[in-house]
């Protein structure tokens, strides 16, 4: 099936001004080119000497969260000349042990991907003040050497909700998350709000969203079973953010002839049932993190989102021109700070 690519990556400001001075008017290709040109071959030795590790809770082959973060590390290696060690599928009971191991080895930067690392990082980081600890999707910054970087996933999911709103025929949305943490709840809040709002604007007055949590990030069978049940209950459009388990959701969606909106990775090629995806493009942000740590300018908790190029919207030819225009407008409005998405957060 022929695909069409639409990447709305507005204002990717990766060097020195991620949270303050970005005007939001530059194009993604230009910004990335400028970022790459800013690191000359002679300067790469400054980064190549850094001892860096990225710790992942799952497999780099999950086609979701872990794969996206691994891609960020690989982009750093390519752009900055780093040699980031990637440790995948680390179980929860080994988080503190792993953080301690790399602190003892004197690593310059210990990165981990997932809010589940927050507590372990807070317990270990103060013991190794010469090592910077960064939790991607983290929020705790209890010591000077803790620099969490929190992606505003609710911005990307809001855009995904717009896609869903233009996709549905009956206004019944199935939404699923891997677990019920605060970040997950908020991103589902904005997704559902956008999906229902768009559906109602299209004349589907009784549009609604039904939410479930899989309580797993890896079990494909659970993702498939839950999705099948929700489609049988009337849903015609599915959203599932649960790493490997998402593949099960897509399988069920395809078998039941429903439609799926991808998130956190480009799911468009996984099945024809996927109408579009909002990819988490960590390759756009990881170099900024490394540069900021190296220069010492990056301190305390950070937030990144649509404006900083974390999310790239990729639409298939199943999406209407009206949908594409709405996605572009929402991307521009989020970048310009015109939308208050937190108004949709549930208590």
C-alpha positions as CSV (number, residue, x, y, z in Angstrom):
1,X,0.0,0.0,0.0
2,X,1.5,3.4,-1.0
3,X,2.3,5.6,2.0
4,X,2.6,9.3,2.2
5,X,4.9,10.9,4.8
6,X,4.0,14.0,6.6
7,X,6.4,15.0,9.2
8,X,5.4,18.0,11.2
9,X,8.5,18.6,13.3
10,X,8.2,22.4,13.9
11,X,11.1,24.4,15.2
12,X,13.6,21.8,16.2
13,X,15.9,24.0,18.2
14,X,18.5,21.6,19.5
15,X,21.5,23.7,20.4
16,X,21.6,25.8,23.5
17,X,18.0,27.0,23.6
18,X,15.7,24.1,23.9
19,X,13.4,25.6,26.5
20,X,13.8,29.3,26.1
21,X,15.0,31.0,22.9
22,X,13.5,28.8,20.1
23,X,11.4,30.9,17.8
24,X,9.6,27.9,16.4
25,X,9.7,29.2,12.8
26,X,12.6,27.0,11.5
27,X,12.0,23.8,9.5
28,X,13.1,20.5,10.8
29,X,15.5,19.7,8.0
30,X,17.3,23.0,8.3
31,X,17.6,22.8,12.1
32,X,19.0,19.3,12.0
33,X,21.5,20.3,9.4
34,X,22.6,23.3,11.4
35,X,23.0,21.1,14.5
36,X,25.2,18.6,12.6
37,X,27.3,21.3,11.1
38,X,27.9,22.8,14.5
39,X,30.0,19.8,15.5
40,X,33.1,19.8,13.3
41,X,35.2,16.7,12.9
42,X,37.9,18.1,15.1
43,X,35.4,18.8,17.9
44,X,34.0,15.2,18.0
45,X,37.0,14.2,20.1
46,X,35.5,16.2,23.0
47,X,32.5,13.9,23.0
48,X,34.2,10.7,22.0
49,X,36.1,10.7,25.3
50,X,32.9,10.7,27.4
51,X,32.0,7.5,29.2
52,X,28.2,7.2,28.6
53,X,25.7,4.4,29.1
54,X,22.0,4.2,28.3
55,X,20.0,1.8,30.4
56,X,16.7,0.5,28.9
57,X,13.9,-1.4,30.6
58,X,13.0,-3.3,27.5
59,X,14.4,-4.6,24.2
60,X,15.7,-2.3,21.5
61,X,13.6,-4.3,19.1
62,X,10.3,-3.4,20.7
63,X,9.4,-1.0,17.8
64,X,8.4,1.6,20.5
65,X,9.8,3.4,23.5
66,X,13.1,1.4,23.8
67,X,13.8,1.4,20.1
68,X,13.2,5.2,19.9
69,X,15.6,5.9,22.7
70,X,18.2,3.5,21.2
71,X,17.9,5.5,18.0
72,X,18.7,8.7,20.0
73,X,21.9,7.1,21.3
74,X,22.9,6.0,17.8
75,X,22.3,9.5,16.5
76,X,24.7,10.8,19.1
77,X,27.3,8.4,18.1
78,X,26.9,9.5,14.5
79,X,26.7,13.2,15.1
80,X,29.0,13.7,18.0
81,X,31.4,10.8,17.8
82,X,30.3,9.3,21.1
83,X,30.4,5.6,21.8
84,X,27.3,5.2,24.0
85,X,27.0,1.8,25.7
86,X,23.4,0.5,25.5
87,X,22.2,-2.0,28.2
88,X,18.8,-3.3,27.3
89,X,16.1,-5.3,29.2
90,X,17.2,-4.4,32.7
91,X,14.7,-5.7,35.2
92,X,13.3,-3.5,38.0
93,X,15.1,-5.3,40.7
94,X,18.5,-4.5,39.1
95,X,17.9,-0.8,38.6
96,X,19.9,0.4,41.7
97,X,22.6,-2.2,41.1
98,X,23.1,-1.1,37.5
99,X,23.2,2.6,38.5
100,X,25.7,1.8,41.2
101,X,27.9,-0.2,38.8
102,X,28.4,2.7,36.4
103,X,28.8,5.2,39.2
104,X,31.7,3.0,40.5
105,X,33.2,2.8,37.1
106,X,33.3,6.6,37.0
107,X,31.1,7.1,34.0
108,X,30.5,10.8,33.0
109,X,26.8,10.2,32.2
110,X,24.4,7.5,33.1
111,X,21.1,7.7,31.1
112,X,18.0,5.6,31.6
113,X,14.7,5.6,29.7
114,X,11.5,5.4,31.7
115,X,9.9,7.0,34.7
116,X,10.2,3.7,36.5
117,X,13.9,4.6,37.0
118,X,13.1,7.7,39.1
119,X,13.3,6.1,42.5
120,X,16.4,4.1,41.9
121,X,18.2,7.1,40.4
122,X,17.3,9.2,43.5
123,X,18.7,6.5,45.7
124,X,22.0,6.2,43.9
125,X,22.9,9.5,42.2
126,X,23.8,11.4,45.4
127,X,26.5,8.8,46.1
128,X,28.3,9.6,42.9
129,X,28.4,13.4,42.5
130,X,30.9,13.3,39.6
131,X,28.5,11.3,37.5
132,X,25.5,12.9,35.9
133,X,22.3,10.8,36.0
134,X,19.6,11.5,33.4
135,X,16.2,9.7,33.4
136,X,14.3,10.2,30.2
137,X,10.7,10.6,31.1
138,X,11.8,11.2,34.7
139,X,10.9,14.1,37.0
140,X,13.0,13.7,40.2
141,X,15.9,16.1,40.6
142,X,17.0,15.7,44.2
143,X,20.7,16.4,43.7
144,X,22.8,18.6,41.4
145,X,23.9,15.6,39.3
146,X,20.3,14.5,38.5
147,X,19.1,15.9,35.2
148,X,15.7,14.3,34.2
149,X,14.3,15.0,30.8
150,X,10.5,14.7,30.6
151,X,8.9,14.4,27.2
152,X,5.5,16.1,27.1
153,X,3.9,13.0,25.7
154,X,0.4,14.6,26.1
155,X,1.3,17.0,23.2
156,X,2.0,14.1,20.9
157,X,-1.0,12.1,22.0
158,X,-3.2,15.2,21.4
159,X,-2.1,15.1,17.8
160,X,-2.8,11.4,17.6
161,X,-6.3,12.1,18.9
162,X,-6.9,14.5,16.1
163,X,-6.0,11.7,13.6
164,X,-8.4,9.3,15.4
165,X,-11.2,11.8,15.4
166,X,-11.0,12.1,11.6
167,X,-10.6,8.3,11.2
168,X,-13.6,7.0,13.2
169,X,-16.9,6.2,11.7
170,X,-19.0,5.5,14.8
171,X,-17.1,7.7,17.4
172,X,-16.2,4.8,19.7
173,X,-12.6,5.0,20.7
174,X,-10.6,2.2,22.5
175,X,-7.6,3.7,24.4
176,X,-5.1,1.5,26.2
177,X,-1.9,2.2,28.2
178,X,0.8,-0.1,29.6
179,X,0.3,1.1,33.2
180,X,-1.6,3.7,35.1
181,X,1.1,6.2,35.9
182,X,0.5,10.0,35.9
183,X,2.2,10.6,32.5
184,X,0.2,7.8,30.9
185,X,-3.1,9.2,32.3
186,X,-2.3,12.7,31.1
187,X,-1.5,11.6,27.6
188,X,-4.6,9.5,27.4
189,X,-6.6,12.4,28.7
190,X,-5.5,14.7,25.8
191,X,-5.8,11.9,23.2
192,X,-9.4,11.2,24.2
193,X,-10.3,14.9,24.4
194,X,-9.0,15.6,20.9
195,X,-10.5,12.4,19.4
196,X,-14.0,13.0,20.9
197,X,-13.9,16.7,20.1
198,X,-13.1,16.1,16.4
199,X,-15.6,13.3,16.1
200,X,-18.4,15.5,17.5
201,X,-17.4,18.3,15.2
202,X,-17.9,15.9,12.3
203,X,-21.5,15.2,13.5
204,X,-21.0,12.2,15.7
205,X,-22.8,13.5,18.7
206,X,-22.4,10.5,21.0
207,X,-18.7,10.1,20.4
208,X,-16.9,8.5,23.5
209,X,-13.7,6.9,24.6
210,X,-13.3,3.8,26.7
211,X,-10.0,3.4,28.6
212,X,-8.2,0.3,29.9
213,X,-4.7,-0.4,31.3
214,X,-2.9,-3.6,30.3
215,X,-0.6,-3.6,33.3
216,X,2.2,-4.9,31.0
217,X,4.6,-3.4,28.5
218,X,5.6,-6.6,26.9
219,X,2.8,-9.2,26.8
220,X,1.6,-9.3,23.2
221,X,-1.2,-11.7,24.0
222,X,-2.7,-9.4,26.6
223,X,-2.6,-6.5,24.2
224,X,-4.3,-8.6,21.5
225,X,-7.0,-10.0,23.9
226,X,-7.8,-6.6,25.4
227,X,-8.1,-4.9,22.0
228,X,-10.3,-7.7,20.6
229,X,-12.7,-7.3,23.6
230,X,-12.9,-3.5,23.2
231,X,-13.6,-3.7,19.5
232,X,-16.3,-6.4,20.1
233,X,-17.8,-3.8,22.5
234,X,-18.1,-1.3,19.7
235,X,-14.8,0.5,19.2
236,X,-13.7,1.1,15.6
237,X,-10.6,3.1,16.3
238,X,-7.8,1.9,18.6
239,X,-4.9,3.6,20.4
240,X,-2.4,1.6,22.5
241,X,0.8,2.7,24.1
242,X,2.5,-0.3,25.6
243,X,5.8,-1.0,23.8
244,X,5.9,-4.7,22.7
245,X,2.3,-5.3,23.8
246,X,1.2,-2.7,21.2
247,X,1.9,-5.3,18.5
248,X,-0.8,-7.5,19.9
249,X,-3.2,-4.6,19.8
250,X,-2.4,-3.9,16.1
251,X,-2.9,-7.6,15.3
252,X,-6.3,-7.6,16.8
253,X,-7.2,-4.3,15.1
254,X,-6.3,-5.8,11.7
255,X,-8.2,-9.0,12.3
256,X,-11.3,-7.1,13.4
257,X,-11.1,-4.7,10.5
258,X,-10.8,-1.7,12.7
259,X,-8.4,1.2,12.5
260,X,-5.3,2.0,14.6
261,X,-3.4,5.2,15.5
262,X,0.3,4.6,16.3
263,X,2.2,6.3,19.0
264,X,5.9,6.5,20.3
265,X,7.1,4.9,17.0
266,X,6.2,4.7,13.4
267,X,3.7,1.8,13.2
268,X,2.5,2.6,9.7
269,X,4.4,-0.3,8.0
270,X,3.3,-2.9,10.6
271,X,-0.3,-3.2,9.2
272,X,-2.6,-1.6,6.8
273,X,-5.0,-0.9,9.7
274,X,-2.6,1.8,10.9
275,X,-3.8,5.1,9.5
276,X,-1.0,7.2,10.9
277,X,1.6,7.4,13.7
278,X,3.1,10.0,16.0
279,X,6.7,9.0,16.4
280,X,8.9,9.9,19.3
281,X,12.0,11.2,17.5
282,X,14.6,11.0,20.3
283,X,17.3,11.2,17.6
284,X,16.4,14.9,17.5
285,X,17.0,15.5,21.2
286,X,19.7,13.1,22.5
287,X,22.5,15.2,20.9
288,X,21.2,18.2,22.7
289,X,21.3,16.3,26.0
290,X,24.9,15.2,25.5
291,X,26.0,18.7,24.5
292,X,24.3,20.3,27.5
293,X,25.8,17.8,29.9
294,X,29.2,18.2,28.4
295,X,29.1,22.0,28.6
296,X,27.6,22.0,32.1
297,X,24.7,24.2,30.9
298,X,22.0,21.5,31.4
299,X,21.0,21.4,35.0
300,X,17.9,20.4,36.9
301,X,14.6,19.0,35.4
302,X,13.9,19.6,31.7
303,X,10.8,19.3,29.6
304,X,10.7,18.7,25.8
305,X,7.8,18.4,23.4
306,X,6.5,19.2,19.9
307,X,8.4,22.5,19.7
308,X,11.7,20.7,20.4
309,X,11.1,18.1,17.7
310,X,10.4,15.1,19.9
311,X,7.3,14.2,18.0
312,X,7.0,13.6,14.2
313,X,3.6,13.0,12.7
314,X,3.6,10.4,9.9
315,X,0.3,10.0,8.0
316,X,-0.7,7.4,5.5
317,X,-2.8,8.0,2.4
318,X,-5.8,6.8,4.5
319,X,-5.9,10.3,6.1
320,X,-8.0,13.0,4.5
321,X,-6.7,16.4,3.5
322,X,-8.9,17.8,6.2
323,X,-7.1,15.6,8.8
324,X,-3.7,16.6,7.5
325,X,-4.6,20.3,7.7
326,X,-5.9,19.9,11.3
327,X,-2.7,18.0,12.4
328,X,-0.6,20.8,10.8
329,X,-2.6,23.5,12.5
330,X,-2.4,21.8,15.9
331,X,1.3,21.3,15.6
332,X,1.8,25.0,14.8
333,X,-0.5,26.0,17.7
334,X,1.3,23.8,20.2
335,X,4.7,25.1,19.0
336,X,3.4,28.7,19.4
337,X,2.0,28.0,22.9
338,X,-1.5,28.7,21.8
339,X,-3.1,25.5,23.2
340,X,-3.5,24.8,26.9
341,X,-3.5,21.0,26.8
342,X,-3.4,20.7,30.6
343,X,-7.0,21.8,30.8
344,X,-7.8,18.2,29.7
345,X,-6.0,16.5,32.5
346,X,-8.1,14.5,34.8
347,X,-7.6,14.7,38.6
